[in-house]
């Protein structure tokens, strides 16, 4: 699933340059020319990462970053500051305000894309296009394939057919191993925080995922933790089923 990047930049030429390069990389791009416009857009669509210019009209990028960090719904969004300010004190101020990275202008599109990928890989591995291998399963986001290796022959593998929701669910769980996730957390991270479905929807898709994994003997990797939620683990522990 392609990551959604919000660009908050008031210079049209720079906004267009960034937008063009990010779309060519495969990202979904949202553009705002002010912090106020960005706030309205965030109310409708929660981006996976925000590229935020420091010098914006009315409200500075630093102030907007602070408001994002103060919001319960937006506090975890990765932020990369874009600015012409090169003083160390400015960089420190941006990072202390909650920015995950700080890029000074002028910058190359290749460097920007590389920094975005690095932040997403660190903060939101489930939206990365990197191949994930855990517990004998191999998931490739680019080809949308999940395979399990043959224990007797490394050259052989069996493909597991999954629906789009089960694929996203497995991708999220495989990139957050050993952590217990509630139904609400899974709904927010896999379905999106603006999709209004019942918590029990998660149970339905977990069952479908397990049935698909059962055919290759990997269903025990997706565990139910009673009274808490679900986790992906290669260890069998008391309290999990």
GULUMVO-274543 format. One line per field, with one value per atom (N, C-alpha, C): residue number from 0; residue in three letters; atom name; x, y, z. Coordinates in pm, whole numbers. Example, Ala and Ser with C-alpha at 12.3 -4.5 7.8 and 13.67 -1.06 7.14 Angstrom:
n	0, 0, 0, 1, 1, 1
res	Ala, Ala, Ala, Ser, Ser, Ser
atom	N, CA, C, N, CA, C
c1	1319, 1230, 1320, 1285, 1367, 1290
c2	-569, -450, -330, -225, -106, 3
c3	780, 780, 780, 708, 714, 787
end
This chain:
n	0, 0, 0, 1, 1, 1, 2, 2, 2, 3, 3, 3, 4, 4, 4, 5, 5, 5, 6, 6, 6, 7, 7, 7, 8, 8, 8, 9, 9, 9, 10, 10, 10, 11, 11, 11, 12, 12, 12, 13, 13, 13, 14, 14, 14, 15, 15, 15, 16, 16, 16, 17, 17, 17, 18, 18, 18, 19, 19, 19, 20, 20, 20, 21, 21, 21, 22, 22, 22, 23, 23, 23, 24, 24, 24, 25, 25, 25, 26, 26, 26, 27, 27, 27, 28, 28, 28, 29, 29, 29, 30, 30, 30, 31, 31, 31, 32, 32, 32, 33, 33, 33, 34, 34, 34, 35, 35, 35, 36, 36, 36, 37, 37, 37, 38, 38, 38, 39, 39, 39, 40, 40, 40, 41, 41, 41, 42, 42, 42, 43, 43, 43, 44, 44, 44, 45, 45, 45, 46, 46, 46, 47, 47, 47, 48, 48, 48, 49, 49, 49, 50, 50, 50, 51, 51, 51, 52, 52, 52, 53, 53, 53, 54, 54, 54, 55, 55, 55, 56, 56, 56, 57, 57, 57, 58, 58, 58, 59, 59, 59, 60, 60, 60, 61, 61, 61, 62, 62, 62, 63, 63, 63, 64, 64, 64, 65, 65, 65, 66, 66, 66, 67, 67, 67, 68, 68, 68, 69, 69, 69, 70, 70, 70, 71, 71, 71, 72, 72, 72, 73, 73, 73, 74, 74, 74, 75, 75, 75, 76, 76, 76, 77, 77, 77, 78, 78, 78, 79, 79, 79, 80, 80, 80, 81, 81, 81, 82, 82, 82, 83, 83, 83, 84, 84, 84, 85, 85, 85, 86, 86, 86, 87, 87, 87, 88, 88, 88, 89, 89, 89, 90, 90, 90, 91, 91, 91, 92, 92, 92, 93, 93, 93, 94, 94, 94, 95, 95, 95, 96, 96, 96, 97, 97, 97, 98, 98, 98, 99, 99, 99, 100, 100, 100, 101, 101, 101, 102, 102, 102, 103, 103, 103, 104, 104, 104, 105, 105, 105, 106, 106, 106, 107, 107, 107, 108, 108, 108, 109, 109, 109, 110, 110, 110, 111, 111, 111, 112, 112, 112, 113, 113, 113, 114, 114, 114, 115, 115, 115, 116, 116, 116, 117, 117, 117, 118, 118, 118, 119, 119, 119, 120, 120, 120, 121, 121, 121, 122, 122, 122, 123, 123, 123, 124, 124, 124, 125, 125, 125, 126, 126, 126, 127, 127, 127, 128, 128, 128, 129, 129, 129, 130, 130, 130, 131, 131, 131, 132, 132, 132, 133, 133, 133, 134, 134, 134, 135, 135, 135, 136, 136, 136, 137, 137, 137, 138, 138, 138, 139, 139, 139, 140, 140, 140, 141, 141, 141, 142, 142, 142, 143, 143, 143, 144, 144, 144, 145, 145, 145, 146, 146, 146, 147, 147, 147, 148, 148, 148, 149, 149, 149, 150, 150, 150, 151, 151, 151, 152, 152, 152, 153, 153, 153, 154, 154, 154, 155, 155, 155, 156, 156, 156, 157, 157, 157, 158, 158, 158, 159, 159, 159, 160, 160, 160, 161, 161, 161, 162, 162, 162, 163, 163, 163, 164, 164, 164, 165, 165, 165, 166, 166, 166, 167, 167, 167, 168, 168, 168, 169, 169, 169, 170, 170, 170, 171, 171, 171, 172, 172, 172, 173, 173, 173, 174, 174, 174, 175, 175, 175, 176, 176, 176, 177, 177, 177, 178, 178, 178, 179, 179, 179, 180, 180, 180, 181, 181, 181, 182, 182, 182, 183, 183, 183, 184, 184, 184, 185, 185, 185, 186, 186, 186, 187, 187, 187, 188, 188, 188, 189, 189, 189, 190, 190, 190, 191, 191, 191, 192, 192, 192, 193, 193, 193, 194, 194, 194, 195, 195, 195, 196, 196, 196, 197, 197, 197, 198, 198, 198, 199, 199, 199, 200, 200, 200, 201, 201, 201, 202, 202, 202, 203, 203, 203, 204, 204, 204, 205, 205, 205, 206, 206, 206, 207, 207, 207, 208, 208, 208, 209, 209, 209, 210, 210, 210, 211, 211, 211, 212, 212, 212, 213, 213, 213, 214, 214, 214, 215, 215, 215, 216, 216, 216, 217, 217, 217, 218, 218, 218, 219, 219, 219, 220, 220, 220, 221, 221, 221, 222, 222, 222, 223, 223, 223, 224, 224, 224, 225, 225, 225, 226, 226, 226, 227, 227, 227, 228, 228, 228, 229, 229, 229, 230, 230, 230, 231, 231, 231, 232, 232, 232, 233, 233, 233, 234, 234, 234, 235, 235, 235, 236, 236, 236, 237, 237, 237, 238, 238, 238, 239, 239, 239, 240, 240, 240
res	Unk, Unk, Unk, Unk, Unk, Unk, Unk, Unk, Unk, Unk, Unk, Unk, Unk, Unk, Unk, Unk, Unk, Unk, Unk, Unk, Unk, Unk, Unk, Unk, Unk, Unk, Unk, Unk, Unk, Unk, Unk, Unk, Unk, Unk, Unk, Unk, Unk, Unk, Unk, Unk, Unk, Unk, Unk, Unk, Unk, Unk, Unk, Unk, Unk, Unk, Unk, Unk, Unk, Unk, Unk, Unk, Unk, Unk, Unk, Unk, Unk, Unk, Unk, Unk, Unk, Unk, Unk, Unk, Unk, Unk, Unk, Unk, Unk, Unk, Unk, Unk, Unk, Unk, Unk, Unk, Unk, Unk, Unk, Unk, Unk, Unk, Unk, Unk, Unk, Unk, Unk, Unk, Unk, Unk, Unk, Unk, Unk, Unk, Unk, Unk, Unk, Unk, Unk, Unk, Unk, Unk, Unk, Unk, Unk, Unk, Unk, Unk, Unk, Unk, Unk, Unk, Unk, Unk, Unk, Unk, Unk, Unk, Unk, Unk, Unk, Unk, Unk, Unk, Unk, Unk, Unk, Unk, Unk, Unk, Unk, Unk, Unk, Unk, Unk, Unk, Unk, Unk, Unk, Unk, Unk, Unk, Unk, Unk, Unk, Unk, Unk, Unk, Unk, Unk, Unk, Unk, Unk, Unk, Unk, Unk, Unk, Unk, Unk, Unk, Unk, Unk, Unk, Unk, Unk, Unk, Unk, Unk, Unk, Unk, Unk, Unk, Unk, Unk, Unk, Unk, Unk, Unk, Unk, Unk, Unk, Unk, Unk, Unk, Unk, Unk, Unk, Unk, Unk, Unk, Unk, Unk, Unk, Unk, Unk, Unk, Unk, Unk, Unk, Unk, Unk, Unk, Unk, Unk, Unk, Unk, Unk, Unk, Unk, Unk, Unk, Unk, Unk, Unk, Unk, Unk, Unk, Unk, Unk, Unk, Unk, Unk, Unk, Unk, Unk, Unk, Unk, Unk, Unk, Unk, Unk, Unk, Unk, Unk, Unk, Unk, Unk, Unk, Unk, Unk, Unk, Unk, Unk, Unk, Unk, Unk, Unk, Unk, Unk, Unk, Unk, Unk, Unk, Unk, Unk, Unk, Unk, Unk, Unk, Unk, Unk, Unk, Unk, Unk, Unk, Unk, Unk, Unk, Unk, Unk, Unk, Unk, Unk, Unk, Unk, Unk, Unk, Unk, Unk, Unk, Unk, Unk, Unk, Unk, Unk, Unk, Unk, Unk, Unk, Unk, Unk, Unk, Unk, Unk, Unk, Unk, Unk, Unk, Unk, Unk, Unk, Unk, Unk, Unk, Unk, Unk, Unk, Unk, Unk, Unk, Unk, Unk, Unk, Unk, Unk, Unk, Unk, Unk, Unk, Unk, Unk, Unk, Unk, Unk, Unk, Unk, Unk, Unk, Unk, Unk, Unk, Unk, Unk, Unk, Unk, Unk, Unk, Unk, Unk, Unk, Unk, Unk, Unk, Unk, Unk, Unk, Unk, Unk, Unk, Unk, Unk, Unk, Unk, Unk, Unk, Unk, Unk, Unk, Unk, Unk, Unk, Unk, Unk, Unk, Unk, Unk, Unk, Unk, Unk, Unk, Unk, Unk, Unk, Unk, Unk, Unk, Unk, Unk, Unk, Unk, Unk, Unk, Unk, Unk, Unk, Unk, Unk, Unk, Unk, Unk, Unk, Unk, Unk, Unk, Unk, Unk, Unk, Unk, Unk, Unk, Unk, Unk, Unk, Unk, Unk, Unk, Unk, Unk, Unk, Unk, Unk, Unk, Unk, Unk, Unk, Unk, Unk, Unk, Unk, Unk, Unk, Unk, Unk, Unk, Unk, Unk, Unk, Unk, Unk, Unk, Unk, Unk, Unk, Unk, Unk, Unk, Unk, Unk, Unk, Unk, Unk, Unk, Unk, Unk, Unk, Unk, Unk, Unk, Unk, Unk, Unk, Unk, Unk, Unk, Unk, Unk, Unk, Unk, Unk, Unk, Unk, Unk, Unk, Unk, Unk, Unk, Unk, Unk, Unk, Unk, Unk, Unk, Unk, Unk, Unk, Unk, Unk, Unk, Unk, Unk, Unk, Unk, Unk, Unk, Unk, Unk, Unk, Unk, Unk, Unk, Unk, Unk, Unk, Unk, Unk, Unk, Unk, Unk, Unk, Unk, Unk, Unk, Unk, Unk, Unk, Unk, Unk, Unk, Unk, Unk, Unk, Unk, Unk, Unk, Unk, Unk, Unk, Unk, Unk, Unk, Unk, Unk, Unk, Unk, Unk, Unk, Unk, Unk, Unk, Unk, Unk, Unk, Unk, Unk, Unk, Unk, Unk, Unk, Unk, Unk, Unk, Unk, Unk, Unk, Unk, Unk, Unk, Unk, Unk, Unk, Unk, Unk, Unk, Unk, Unk, Unk, Unk, Unk, Unk, Unk, Unk, Unk, Unk, Unk, Unk, Unk, Unk, Unk, Unk, Unk, Unk, Unk, Unk, Unk, Unk, Unk, Unk, Unk, Unk, Unk, Unk, Unk, Unk, Unk, Unk, Unk, Unk, Unk, Unk, Unk, Unk, Unk, Unk, Unk, Unk, Unk, Unk, Unk, Unk, Unk, Unk, Unk, Unk, Unk, Unk, Unk, Unk, Unk, Unk, Unk, Unk, Unk, Unk, Unk, Unk, Unk, Unk, Unk, Unk, Unk, Unk, Unk, Unk, Unk, Unk, Unk, Unk, Unk, Unk, Unk, Unk, Unk, Unk, Unk, Unk, Unk, Unk, Unk, Unk, Unk, Unk, Unk, Unk, Unk, Unk, Unk, Unk, Unk, Unk, Unk, Unk, Unk, Unk, Unk, Unk, Unk, Unk, Unk, Unk, Unk, Unk, Unk, Unk, Unk, Unk, Unk, Unk, Unk, Unk, Unk, Unk, Unk, Unk, Unk, Unk, Unk, Unk, Unk, Unk, Unk, Unk, Unk, Unk, Unk, Unk, Unk, Unk, Unk, Unk, Unk, Unk, Unk, Unk, Unk, Unk, Unk, Unk, Unk, Unk, Unk, Unk, Unk, Unk, Unk, Unk, Unk, Unk, Unk, Unk, Unk, Unk, Unk, Unk, Unk, Unk, Unk, Unk, Unk, Unk
atom	N, CA, C, N, CA, C, N, CA, C, N, CA, C, N, CA, C, N, CA, C, N, CA, C, N, CA, C, N, CA, C, N, CA, C, N, CA, C, N, CA, C, N, CA, C, N, CA, C, N, CA, C, N, CA, C, N, CA, C, N, CA, C, N, CA, C, N, CA, C, N, CA, C, N, CA, C, N, CA, C, N, CA, C, N, CA, C, N, CA, C, N, CA, C, N, CA, C, N, CA, C, N, CA, C, N, CA, C, N, CA, C, N, CA, C, N, CA, C, N, CA, C, N, CA, C, N, CA, C, N, CA, C, N, CA, C, N, CA, C, N, CA, C, N, CA, C, N, CA, C, N, CA, C, N, CA, C, N, CA, C, N, CA, C, N, CA, C, N, CA, C, N, CA, C, N, CA, C, N, CA, C, N, CA, C, N, CA, C, N, CA, C, N, CA, C, N, CA, C, N, CA, C, N, CA, C, N, CA, C, N, CA, C, N, CA, C, N, CA, C, N, CA, C, N, CA, C, N, CA, C, N, CA, C, N, CA, C, N, CA, C, N, CA, C, N, CA, C, N, CA, C, N, CA, C, N, CA, C, N, CA, C, N, CA, C, N, CA, C, N, CA, C, N, CA, C, N, CA, C, N, CA, C, N, CA, C, N, CA, C, N, CA, C, N, CA, C, N, CA, C, N, CA, C, N, CA, C, N, CA, C, N, CA, C, N, CA, C, N, CA, C, N, CA, C, N, CA, C, N, CA, C, N, CA, C, N, CA, C, N, CA, C, N, CA, C, N, CA, C, N, CA, C, N, CA, C, N, CA, C, N, CA, C, N, CA, C, N, CA, C, N, CA, C, N, CA, C, N, CA, C, N, CA, C, N, CA, C, N, CA, C, N, CA, C, N, CA, C, N, CA, C, N, CA, C, N, CA, C, N, CA, C, N, CA, C, N, CA, C, N, CA, C, N, CA, C, N, CA, C, N, CA, C, N, CA, C, N, CA, C, N, CA, C, N, CA, C, N, CA, C, N, CA, C, N, CA, C, N, CA, C, N, CA, C, N, CA, C, N, CA, C, N, CA, C, N, CA, C, N, CA, C, N, CA, C, N, CA, C, N, CA, C, N, CA, C, N, CA, C, N, CA, C, N, CA, C, N, CA, C, N, CA, C, N, CA, C, N, CA, C, N, CA, C, N, CA, C, N, CA, C, N, CA, C, N, CA, C, N, CA, C, N, CA, C, N, CA, C, N, CA, C, N, CA, C, N, CA, C, N, CA, C, N, CA, C, N, CA, C, N, CA, C, N, CA, C, N, CA, C, N, CA, C, N, CA, C, N, CA, C, N, CA, C, N, CA, C, N, CA, C, N, CA, C, N, CA, C, N, CA, C, N, CA, C, N, CA, C, N, CA, C, N, CA, C, N, CA, C, N, CA, C, N, CA, C, N, CA, C, N, CA, C, N, CA, C, N, CA, C, N, CA, C, N, CA, C, N, CA, C, N, CA, C, N, CA, C, N, CA, C, N, CA, C, N, CA, C, N, CA, C, N, CA, C, N, CA, C, N, CA, C, N, CA, C, N, CA, C, N, CA, C, N, CA, C, N, CA, C, N, CA, C, N, CA, C, N, CA, C, N, CA, C, N, CA, C, N, CA, C, N, CA, C, N, CA, C, N, CA, C, N, CA, C, N, CA, C, N, CA, C, N, CA, C, N, CA, C, N, CA, C, N, CA, C, N, CA, C, N, CA, C, N, CA, C, N, CA, C, N, CA, C, N, CA, C, N, CA, C, N, CA, C, N, CA, C, N, CA, C, N, CA, C, N, CA, C, N, CA, C, N, CA, C, N, CA, C, N, CA, C, N, CA, C, N, CA, C, N, CA, C, N, CA, C, N, CA, C, N, CA, C
c1	85, 0, 89, 69, 153, 131, 239, 230, 175, 101, 47, 135, 190, 279, 208, 203, 148, 262, 257, 355, 292, 351, 303, 411, 391, 491, 419, 454, 382, 443, 560, 620, 577, 494, 438, 541, 653, 754, 815, 845, 904, 802, 677, 571, 552, 552, 532, 650, 773, 892, 888, 858, 852, 740, 623, 506, 535, 596, 628, 719, 824, 920, 861, 777, 717, 615, 536, 439, 511, 623, 701, 761, 782, 835, 726, 600, 489, 408, 439, 364, 234, 138, 17, 49, 23, 66, -52, -48, -143, -65, -118, -47, -128, -60, -121, -24, -79, 5, 16, -54, -48, -79, -44, -72, -222, -297, -441, -505, -461, -514, -475, -353, -306, -390, -426, -506, -643, -703, -833, -820, -712, -692, -666, -591, -561, -689, -787, -914, -986, -960, -1025, -940, -810, -720, -594, -564, -445, -325, -228, -114, -19, 65, 165, 289, 311, 426, 396, 449, 430, 566, 577, 693, 652, 720, 671, 772, 736, 821, 818, 932, 939, 866, 898, 845, 714, 603, 470, 394, 297, 219, 131, 114, 25, 77, 86, 136, 262, 369, 495, 486, 577, 582, 614, 696, 732, 608, 525, 400, 306, 298, 209, 258, 390, 447, 410, 415, 380, 234, 145, 3, -22, 52, 39, 80, 188, 238, 145, 69, -22, -155, -188, -314, -306, -407, -406, -405, -473, -485, -363, -291, -182, -43, -35, 94, 200, 156, 253, 293, 236, 270, 416, 497, 635, 639, 731, 744, 889, 904, 1035, 1025, 1108, 1109, 1191, 1139, 1210, 1234, 1357, 1384, 1516, 1525, 1650, 1735, 1682, 1755, 1858, 1984, 2092, 2163, 2125, 2191, 2163, 2262, 2245, 2130, 2114, 2007, 1870, 1857, 1729, 1702, 1806, 1789, 1749, 1815, 1784, 1640, 1597, 1460, 1358, 1386, 1296, 1286, 1400, 1401, 1338, 1362, 1303, 1152, 1104, 960, 889, 967, 907, 933, 1014, 1045, 1133, 1109, 1188, 1315, 1315, 1432, 1424, 1536, 1547, 1631, 1572, 1642, 1650, 1771, 1790, 1784, 1727, 1719, 1849, 1894, 1836, 1873, 1789, 1814, 1785, 1844, 1819, 1697, 1615, 1500, 1540, 1654, 1699, 1726, 1789, 1815, 1684, 1591, 1462, 1390, 1384, 1317, 1386, 1519, 1595, 1566, 1555, 1528, 1385, 1292, 1153, 1147, 1214, 1213, 1275, 1380, 1446, 1354, 1282, 1191, 1075, 1018, 906, 950, 1070, 1121, 1137, 1175, 1196, 1066, 977, 855, 733, 723, 606, 650, 710, 762, 654, 526, 419, 387, 436, 413, 538, 643, 766, 747, 826, 818, 926, 990, 1095, 1034, 1101, 1057, 1074, 974, 977, 981, 1071, 1081, 1081, 980, 968, 904, 961, 900, 878, 962, 947, 856, 793, 710, 789, 765, 829, 720, 712, 610, 677, 634, 689, 580, 586, 483, 475, 587, 590, 513, 535, 466, 336, 312, 191, 184, 297, 304, 354, 296, 343, 379, 500, 545, 603, 604, 668, 768, 888, 995, 976, 1018, 1016, 1132, 1102, 1206, 1313, 1276, 1372, 1452, 1397, 1467, 1448, 1558, 1551, 1507, 1526, 1492, 1341, 1270, 1126, 1048, 935, 849, 704, 614, 471, 408, 331, 266, 135, 111, -12, -102, -220, -312, -393, -381, -451, -531, -642, -717, -643, -680, -607, -605, -716, -719, -633, -640, -557, -408, -377, -237, -189, -269, -229, -219, -311, -309, -183, -149, -29, 97, 100, 215, 236, 127, 139, 190, 131, 171, 316, 358, 496, 600, 559, 653, 645, 560, 550, 541, 638, 635, 646, 585, 588, 508, 450, 368, 221, 150, 7, -69, -160, -238, -385, -452, -596, -669, -797, -876, -881, -898, -906, -777, -663, -534, -518, -560, -551, -644, -762, -854, -793, -731, -670, -553, -468, -343, -360, -456, -474, -589, -701, -817, -813, -753, -751, -844, -805, -881, -1012, -1037, -1163, -1258, -1224, -1311, -1388, -1519, -1601, -1663, -1595, -1644, -1635, -1706, -1706, -1574, -1539, -1416, -1413, -1531, -1537, -1498, -1494, -1446, -1304, -1226, -1088, -1086, -1177, -1182, -1209, -1299, -1334, -1210, -1135, -1018, -901, -892, -791, -820, -947, -983, -950, -979, -946, -796, -721, -575, -522, -574, -529, -562, -679, -716, -618, -578, -482, -346, -306, -175, -177, -295, -308, -268, -292, -260, -110, -29, 116, 175, 87, 134, 190, 142, 195, 89, -27, -135, -102, -12, 21, 100, 148, 223, 132, 5, -91, -166, -134, -183, -287, -385, -482, -434, -426, -390, -518, -568, -698, -709, -817, -841, -757, -673, -584, -596, -574, -579, -504, -426, -355, -208, -127, 15, 67, 177, 251, 377, 392, 506, 552, 682, 738, 753, 711, 717, 576, 559, 431, 435, 345, 347, 212, 214, 91, 4, -125, -216, -245, -172, -193, -254, -331, -392, -397
c2	-118, 0, 124, 212, 330, 426, 484, 580, 712, 782, 913, 1021, 1108, 1214, 1349, 1428, 1563, 1663, 1748, 1854, 1986, 2051, 2182, 2283, 2348, 2438, 2549, 2676, 2788, 2837, 2786, 2825, 2725, 2768, 2676, 2594, 2657, 2585, 2470, 2496, 2392, 2283, 2325, 2228, 2135, 2192, 2112, 2018, 2066, 1982, 1861, 1886, 1778, 1680, 1737, 1654, 1565, 1619, 1543, 1424, 1449, 1344, 1237, 1278, 1180, 1093, 1153, 1074, 974, 1018, 927, 812, 834, 729, 631, 673, 584, 625, 741, 788, 856, 852, 934, 1070, 1178, 1311, 1403, 1472, 1578, 1707, 1817, 1944, 2051, 2128, 2241, 2358, 2479, 2599, 2675, 2629, 2693, 2590, 2625, 2535, 2519, 2628, 2624, 2527, 2534, 2442, 2298, 2279, 2145, 2088, 2171, 2124, 2074, 2145, 2102, 1970, 1954, 1831, 1712, 1736, 1629, 1579, 1668, 1626, 1524, 1530, 1438, 1314, 1335, 1225, 1235, 1128, 1127, 1080, 1167, 1126, 1036, 963, 878, 957, 1072, 1156, 1298, 1398, 1538, 1600, 1658, 1741, 1884, 1948, 2075, 2187, 2288, 2406, 2488, 2540, 2619, 2751, 2823, 2959, 2952, 2959, 2958, 3083, 3127, 3246, 3219, 3321, 3318, 3227, 3098, 3004, 2936, 2941, 2881, 2729, 2669, 2523, 2468, 2541, 2497, 2494, 2596, 2600, 2487, 2461, 2355, 2219, 2199, 2073, 2052, 2160, 2151, 2110, 2167, 2133, 1988, 1940, 1799, 1708, 1744, 1662, 1666, 1771, 1784, 1711, 1680, 1615, 1465, 1408, 1264, 1184, 1236, 1164, 1183, 1293, 1329, 1323, 1292, 1303, 1206, 1096, 996, 1014, 1114, 1133, 1175, 1104, 1148, 1283, 1368, 1503, 1524, 1573, 1617, 1766, 1844, 1989, 2024, 2115, 2170, 2318, 2362, 2501, 2550, 2681, 2744, 2783, 2764, 2801, 2692, 2732, 2633, 2638, 2733, 2743, 2619, 2578, 2461, 2479, 2602, 2627, 2605, 2638, 2617, 2467, 2394, 2249, 2185, 2228, 2174, 2207, 2332, 2373, 2288, 2260, 2179, 2037, 1979, 1842, 1832, 1933, 1932, 1951, 2017, 2037, 1910, 1811, 1683, 1638, 1712, 1669, 1544, 1454, 1331, 1351, 1453, 1482, 1629, 1682, 1825, 1839, 1890, 1903, 2050, 2097, 2237, 2256, 2368, 2404, 2472, 2454, 2365, 2219, 2128, 1986, 1914, 1798, 1721, 1633, 1612, 1523, 1383, 1334, 1199, 1190, 1294, 1295, 1300, 1381, 1393, 1260, 1192, 1062, 962, 964, 872, 899, 1026, 1061, 1021, 1039, 998, 847, 771, 626, 583, 653, 619, 643, 756, 787, 689, 659, 565, 425, 386, 255, 245, 355, 357, 371, 458, 490, 409, 380, 309, 199, 94, -11, -78, -71, -137, -67, 57, 124, 123, 58, 46, -59, -48, -147, -254, -258, -358, -495, -599, -736, -768, -836, -873, -1025, -1078, -1223, -1252, -1323, -1361, -1499, -1585, -1714, -1804, -1791, -1873, -1814, -1700, -1631, -1518, -1498, -1390, -1307, -1179, -1090, -981, -967, -867, -766, -644, -543, -500, -504, -459, -553, -682, -781, -831, -790, -831, -983, -1043, -1188, -1227, -1335, -1395, -1539, -1580, -1716, -1777, -1910, -1984, -2079, -2080, -2162, -2309, -2394, -2539, -2573, -2640, -2673, -2766, -2845, -2940, -2880, -2777, -2716, -2565, -2493, -2347, -2284, -2359, -2305, -2312, -2394, -2410, -2325, -2273, -2196, -2212, -2192, -2202, -2065, -2021, -1891, -1903, -1808, -1803, -1695, -1732, -1637, -1565, -1433, -1352, -1242, -1205, -1089, -962, -846, -722, -682, -703, -666, -760, -891, -987, -961, -919, -888, -770, -663, -545, -580, -662, -703, -783, -878, -957, -871, -778, -688, -609, -555, -478, -565, -683, -771, -817, -846, -894, -785, -659, -549, -497, -559, -521, -649, -736, -866, -853, -948, -963, -855, -762, -659, -698, -670, -698, -574, -594, -483, -507, -405, -415, -410, -446, -438, -294, -199, -58, -12, -54, -16, -75, -199, -262, -193, -155, -83, 48, 122, 251, 235, 135, 122, 45, -45, -128, -77, -45, 4, 155, 228, 374, 433, 548, 603, 669, 679, 736, 630, 505, 396, 348, 361, 330, 191, 94, -44, -95, -201, -257, -326, -327, -393, -540, -605, -748, -777, -672, -690, -745, -702, -750, -902, -951, -1095, -1175, -1123, -1192, -1206, -1098, -1101, -1179, -1178, -1262, -1409, -1448, -1588, -1623, -1534, -1559, -1571, -1486, -1490, -1622, -1662, -1789, -1908, -1907, -2018, -2029, -1915, -1915, -1965, -1925, -1967, -2113, -2161, -2299, -2400, -2367, -2457, -2485, -2391, -2411, -2426, -2448, -2473, -2353, -2233, -2111, -2032, -2092, -2019, -1986, -2062, -2036, -1907, -1849, -1723, -1606, -1614, -1508, -1553, -1490, -1535, -1440, -1499, -1422, -1413, -1292, -1271, -1234, -1324, -1307, -1176, -1104, -979, -863, -885, -778, -754, -859, -839, -947, -907, -1003, -964, -1065, -1039, -1142, -1107, -1198, -1238, -1368, -1413, -1551, -1570, -1702, -1787, -1730, -1804, -1836, -1954, -1996, -1972, -1883, -1848, -1875, -1888, -1908, -1784, -1802, -1688, -1654, -1718, -1692, -1817, -1795, -1909, -1883
c3	0, 0, 0, -99, -113, 3, 54, 162, 110, 195, 162, 225, 141, 187, 170, 277, 268, 257, 154, 135, 179, 279, 323, 286, 173, 113, 38, 67, 6, -124, -162, -290, -397, -494, -594, -669, -707, -786, -706, -578, -493, -465, -438, -413, -533, -653, -774, -798, -774, -792, -699, -572, -475, -510, -542, -575, -694, -797, -919, -887, -810, -779, -687, -593, -502, -574, -664, -741, -831, -890, -975, -895, -766, -679, -637, -652, -619, -499, -441, -324, -366, -275, -289, -227, -299, -255, -230, -116, -82, -70, -121, -119, -46, 38, 108, 102, 92, 82, 213, 316, 447, 554, 677, 789, 810, 787, 804, 705, 580, 479, 512, 560, 597, 711, 808, 922, 875, 782, 729, 654, 578, 503, 596, 704, 798, 866, 882, 941, 853, 722, 628, 600, 583, 549, 635, 706, 790, 708, 679, 597, 675, 601, 663, 702, 635, 665, 618, 689, 650, 619, 499, 462, 490, 581, 635, 621, 543, 528, 657, 698, 821, 803, 695, 673, 596, 668, 607, 647, 567, 603, 726, 808, 927, 1038, 1013, 1114, 1061, 1138, 1091, 1094, 1018, 1017, 1155, 1231, 1365, 1455, 1445, 1524, 1483, 1352, 1304, 1351, 1349, 1398, 1544, 1621, 1763, 1781, 1698, 1707, 1668, 1567, 1529, 1644, 1710, 1819, 1942, 1955, 2069, 2046, 1921, 1890, 1911, 1977, 2003, 1873, 1772, 1645, 1556, 1573, 1481, 1543, 1671, 1740, 1688, 1624, 1578, 1432, 1362, 1220, 1207, 1129, 1106, 1034, 1075, 1019, 973, 850, 800, 772, 837, 817, 695, 613, 497, 522, 514, 546, 489, 472, 428, 549, 668, 791, 821, 825, 837, 972, 1060, 1189, 1273, 1350, 1435, 1532, 1585, 1682, 1619, 1489, 1421, 1404, 1368, 1352, 1485, 1592, 1724, 1761, 1732, 1764, 1688, 1561, 1481, 1533, 1568, 1618, 1756, 1839, 1973, 1968, 1863, 1849, 1803, 1760, 1726, 1584, 1507, 1370, 1374, 1279, 1270, 1188, 1103, 1021, 981, 930, 902, 775, 669, 540, 502, 472, 436, 284, 245, 103, 63, -62, -164, -137, -184, -165, -297, -315, -436, -416, -519, -507, -464, -510, -472, -323, -268, -124, -46, -92, -23, -20, -134, -140, -48, -47, 39, 186, 223, 364, 402, 308, 334, 357, 270, 284, 418, 460, 586, 705, 703, 813, 816, 698, 692, 736, 696, 734, 886, 946, 1091, 1168, 1120, 1195, 1151, 1020, 968, 872, 923, 834, 750, 795, 719, 588, 568, 439, 352, 400, 322, 212, 105, -3, 11, 129, 151, 179, 133, 157, 306, 363, 505, 515, 596, 617, 766, 813, 954, 963, 1048, 1077, 957, 856, 737, 631, 663, 564, 500, 372, 299, 231, 266, 211, 129, 5, -87, -121, -63, -89, -235, -306, -444, -536, -520, -605, -543, -419, -345, -334, -299, -284, -146, -95, 31, -1, 36, 9, 135, 138, 247, 184, 239, 182, 217, 125, 148, 242, 352, 449, 393, 293, 237, 122, 60, -53, -49, -29, -21, -153, -262, -394, -421, -342, -363, -264, -308, -219, -263, -168, -194, -175, -273, -260, -185, -96, -18, -78, -118, -180, -71, -67, 32, -37, 25, -20, 19, -36, -8, 139, 210, 351, 433, 404, 476, 450, 327, 294, 377, 384, 462, 611, 658, 798, 830, 743, 764, 756, 661, 646, 775, 829, 952, 1067, 1082, 1192, 1178, 1054, 1034, 1057, 1043, 1066, 1210, 1292, 1434, 1518, 1499, 1566, 1717, 1786, 1931, 2005, 1934, 1999, 1993, 2101, 2106, 2059, 1962, 1907, 1935, 1987, 2010, 1876, 1876, 1754, 1703, 1795, 1754, 1689, 1744, 1685, 1545, 1528, 1396, 1296, 1340, 1251, 1205, 1298, 1262, 1168, 1194, 1117, 988, 980, 860, 774, 837, 762, 743, 838, 833, 936, 992, 1104, 1062, 932, 886, 828, 849, 804, 925, 921, 1037, 1023, 1083, 1085, 1228, 1258, 1392, 1423, 1552, 1595, 1555, 1554, 1522, 1378, 1295, 1158, 1158, 1254, 1266, 1286, 1372, 1399, 1272, 1189, 1064, 975, 961, 872, 934, 1065, 1131, 1102, 1110, 1080, 936, 843, 702, 683, 750, 740, 795, 909, 968, 879, 817, 729, 613, 558, 448, 494, 615, 668, 714, 751, 799, 691, 566, 455, 446, 498, 492, 633, 731, 867, 939, 904, 965, 1042, 1064, 1131, 1276, 1339, 1479, 1498, 1388, 1399, 1437, 1398, 1431, 1557, 1668, 1798, 1857, 1925, 2001, 2146, 2198, 2339, 2412, 2492, 2554, 2633, 2606, 2677, 2629, 2526, 2479, 2329, 2250, 2105, 2031, 1931, 1847, 1835, 1808, 1781, 1683, 1619, 1530, 1605, 1632, 1711, 1664, 1668, 1635, 1761, 1876, 2002, 2050, 2103, 2158, 2307, 2357, 2498, 2562, 2693, 2771, 2757, 2736, 2722, 2580, 2487, 2344, 2282, 2175, 2108, 1959
end
